[in-house]
């Protein structure tokens, strides 16, 4: 299989879009994106891994080119996401896999590696997400990082041109560590949709905010302690989602983990530099 091929699959009543790289006969790596993103975020990493792995980068329901839900309150939650992933890997005939997950994708990975896919996920890369993020502060308010994400997720703006959307992405995702004009253009073009009024907006269903109605979905210490896979935990030095205390607690509990901090970045590293790519490649080959 040549690099970067789209495929659409009916999975548990939902059409999911996946972007595949490499030879399907090679070991599988599933790369799962963050809350408002899609599988094309992993293009740089997938191209690097494709020589040794079959790399599968899906769009979760409500994102990218996958189907949007007709029942957002029911479908936009981690329980539904887990069932979709399990059905997808079964449909693809994948018995054993490595997992790379950014933010939401990492949380899904912890949940699966500590439960229904416990014996099938051998390596788990968690990109700036922990087993017990501070979803709520003692006074009951949402943590600062969660408030920030919720603010832009619920009301995605619309723009006259792709260039204006790209400027918005530069501001919103400035902590990702995307530097070149070429990277920003790719990021924008692979995560834009045109509305009926002709304007451009991010390519996700704003109703995915229903996910925030289930804060318990990200309390993952029980699943973390059940994980058998090898774990690489990547943290942006300035992350407002993965506290240092959580990362250190994960090193000392459950399966433990190799912890790598990316200097100068926040939530979440784009997995686009030689340092980050080499680190992940070596880990997945270990």
C-alpha positions in Angstrom: 0.0 0.0 0.0 1.4 3.4 -0.9 1.5 6.1 1.8 -1.6 8.2 2.6 -4.6 6.4 1.3 -8.2 7.2 2.4 -10.7 4.5 3.3 -14.3 4.7 4.6 -15.7 1.9 6.8 -19.1 1.3 8.2 -18.4 0.5 11.9 -21.1 -0.2 14.5 -23.6 1.9 12.5 -21.2 4.8 11.8 -19.1 5.6 8.7 -15.6 6.3 9.8 -12.8 7.7 7.7 -9.3 6.3 8.1 -6.1 7.4 6.5 -3.6 4.5 6.1 0.1 4.4 5.6 2.5 1.6 4.8 2.0 -2.2 4.2 -1.0 -3.8 5.8 1.0 -6.9 6.4 3.3 -5.1 8.9 2.6 -4.5 12.6 -0.3 -2.1 13.2 0.0 1.4 14.8 -3.2 3.2 15.5 -2.8 7.0 15.8 -5.7 8.7 17.5 -6.2 12.5 17.5 -7.3 15.1 20.1 -10.8 16.5 20.8 -11.3 18.9 17.8 -8.7 17.4 15.5 -8.5 14.5 12.9 -6.2 11.8 11.8 -4.2 14.0 9.4 -2.5 15.5 12.4 -0.2 12.4 12.3 0.9 12.7 8.6 4.5 13.5 9.5 4.8 10.8 12.1 2.9 8.2 9.9 5.2 8.9 7.0 8.2 8.2 9.3 6.7 5.0 10.7 5.4 3.6 7.4 8.6 1.9 6.5 8.2 -0.5 9.5 4.5 -0.4 10.4 1.0 -0.3 9.0 -0.1 3.1 10.3 -3.8 3.8 10.7 -5.1 7.3 11.5 -8.9 7.4 11.9 -11.2 10.4 12.3 -13.4 9.9 15.3 -17.2 10.3 14.9 -18.0 14.0 14.5 -14.5 15.0 13.2 -12.7 15.2 9.9 -14.4 13.1 7.2 -16.2 10.7 9.5 -19.9 10.8 10.0 -21.5 13.3 12.4 -23.8 12.0 15.1 -27.6 12.3 14.8 -27.7 11.9 18.6 -24.8 13.9 20.0 -25.7 13.4 23.7 -25.5 9.6 23.2 -22.5 9.4 20.8 -20.1 12.0 21.9 -18.7 10.3 25.0 -15.9 7.9 25.8 -18.0 4.8 26.2 -19.2 5.2 22.6 -15.7 6.0 21.4 -14.4 2.8 23.0 -17.0 0.7 21.2 -16.2 2.3 17.9 -12.5 1.7 18.2 -13.0 -2.0 19.3 -15.4 -2.5 16.3 -12.9 -0.8 13.9 -9.9 -2.9 14.9 -12.0 -6.0 14.6 -13.2 -4.9 11.1 -9.6 -4.4 10.1 -8.6 -7.8 11.5 -6.0 -6.3 13.9 -5.2 -8.7 16.7 -2.3 -6.8 18.2 -1.4 -3.1 17.9 0.7 -0.2 19.1 -1.2 3.0 20.0 -0.3 6.7 19.7 -2.8 9.1 21.2 -2.8 12.8 21.5 -4.9 14.3 24.3 -8.4 12.7 23.8 -6.8 10.0 21.7 -4.4 9.2 24.6 -7.3 9.0 27.1 -9.1 6.6 24.8 -5.8 4.6 24.7 -5.6 4.4 28.5 -9.2 3.3 28.7 -8.8 0.6 26.1 -5.4 -0.6 27.2 -6.7 -1.0 30.7 -9.9 -2.8 29.7 -11.3 -4.4 26.5 -8.0 -4.2 24.5 -5.7 -4.9 27.4 -4.2 -7.9 25.8 -4.0 -6.4 22.3 -2.2 -3.1 22.9 1.5 -3.7 23.3 2.9 -0.2 23.3 1.0 3.0 24.4 2.2 6.5 23.5 0.4 9.2 25.4 0.8 12.7 24.1 0.1 15.2 26.8 -2.7 13.5 28.6 -2.7 11.8 32.0 -4.7 9.2 34.0 -6.1 11.8 36.4 -6.1 15.3 35.0 -7.6 18.0 37.3 -10.9 18.1 35.6 -12.4 20.2 38.4 -10.8 22.5 40.9 -11.7 22.3 44.6 -14.2 25.1 44.2 -16.0 23.1 41.5 -14.8 25.2 38.5 -13.3 23.5 35.5 -9.5 23.5 35.3 -8.0 26.4 33.4 -6.8 24.2 30.5 -10.2 22.6 30.1 -12.0 26.0 30.2 -9.7 27.2 27.4 -10.5 24.2 25.2 -14.2 24.3 25.9 -14.3 28.0 25.0 -13.1 27.5 21.4 -14.7 24.1 20.9 -18.3 25.1 21.5 -18.3 28.1 19.1 -16.0 27.5 16.2 -15.6 30.7 14.2 -16.1 31.0 10.4 -13.8 32.8 8.0 -14.0 34.2 4.4 -10.7 32.6 3.4 -8.4 29.7 4.2 -5.7 32.3 5.1 -7.9 33.8 7.8 -8.7 30.3 9.1 -4.9 29.6 9.2 -4.3 32.7 11.2 -6.9 31.5 13.7 -5.2 28.2 14.0 -1.9 29.8 14.5 -3.3 31.6 17.5 -5.4 28.8 18.9 -2.7 26.1 18.6 0.4 28.1 19.1 1.6 25.8 21.8 1.7 22.8 19.4 5.2 23.7 18.1 4.2 24.1 14.5 6.8 26.5 13.0 6.9 26.6 9.2 4.5 28.1 6.7 4.2 24.8 4.9 3.2 23.0 8.1 0.6 25.6 9.0 -0.9 25.4 5.5 -1.1 21.6 5.7 -2.6 21.8 9.2 -5.3 24.2 7.9 -6.1 22.5 4.6 -6.6 19.1 6.3 -8.9 20.5 9.0 -11.2 22.9 7.2 -14.7 22.6 5.9 -16.8 25.0 3.8 -20.2 25.9 5.2 -23.3 26.5 3.1 -22.7 30.3 3.3 -19.3 29.7 1.6 -17.2 30.4 4.6 -14.5 28.2 6.1 -14.6 26.7 9.6 -12.9 23.9 11.6 -14.0 20.4 10.5 -15.7 19.1 13.6 -19.3 19.0 14.9 -19.6 21.7 17.6 -21.9 19.3 19.4 -18.8 17.3 20.5 -18.9 19.5 23.6 -21.4 17.0 25.0 -18.3 15.1 25.9 -17.7 17.6 28.7 -20.9 16.5 30.4 -19.1 13.3 31.4 -16.1 14.5 33.5 -15.8 11.1 35.1 -14.7 9.8 31.7 -11.2 11.2 32.3 -10.7 9.8 35.8 -8.6 6.9 34.6 -6.5 5.7 37.5 -8.4 2.4 37.6 -7.7 1.7 33.9 -4.2 3.0 34.3 -3.4 0.5 37.0 -4.7 -2.4 34.7 -2.5 -1.5 31.7 0.0 -4.1 30.6 1.5 -2.3 27.7 4.8 -0.5 27.6 4.1 3.3 28.0 5.8 6.4 26.7 4.3 9.6 28.2 5.1 12.8 26.3 4.4 16.1 28.1 4.7 19.7 26.9 6.7 21.6 29.3 4.1 24.3 29.6 1.0 22.0 29.4 -2.1 23.2 31.2 -3.7 19.8 30.7 -1.1 17.3 32.1 0.2 18.6 35.4 3.8 17.6 36.4 2.3 15.9 39.5 0.1 13.6 37.4 3.0 12.7 35.1 5.2 11.8 38.1 2.4 9.8 39.8 2.0 7.8 36.5 5.7 7.0 36.5 5.3 5.4 40.0 2.1 3.5 39.5 0.4 1.1 37.2 2.6 0.0 34.4 4.9 2.9 35.0 6.2 4.9 32.0 9.0 6.5 30.2 8.5 10.3 30.6 9.7 12.7 28.0 9.2 16.5 28.4 9.3 18.7 25.3 10.8 22.0 26.2 8.9 25.2 25.4 5.7 23.6 24.2 2.3 23.4 25.8 -0.7 21.2 25.0 0.0 19.3 22.9 3.2 18.7 21.0 2.6 18.3 17.3 4.9 15.2 17.0 6.7 16.9 14.1 10.3 17.4 15.0 13.2 15.0 14.6 13.6 14.7 18.4 9.9 13.7 18.9 9.8 11.4 15.8 13.0 9.6 16.8 11.8 9.1 20.4 8.4 7.6 19.3 10.0 5.5 16.6 12.6 3.9 19.0 9.9 3.3 21.6 7.5 1.6 19.2 10.4 -0.6 17.9 11.4 -1.6 21.5 
